[in-house]
């Protein structure tokens, strides 16, 4: 069994998502969205600018991501 390392950003996101009504499934989706962006970007997600987010948004649109998934991923970046 491998132990997953929790970064400061991930810990902050987990704490920020303790709002009533956010399901564990939504929390996991937010975390995956940040992981996807981190794989795309050369910078840490918590230091990325809106200018850096735009190419990622365009890539998701080109990949056929649904509007609801796109919106969920953008919300995840706001929480980050």
Secondary structure, DSSP 8 states (H G I E B T S, - for coil): -------HHHHHHHHHT-STT--HHHHHHHHHHHHHHHHH-SS-GGG--HHHHHHHHHHHHHTT--HHHHHHHHHHHHH-
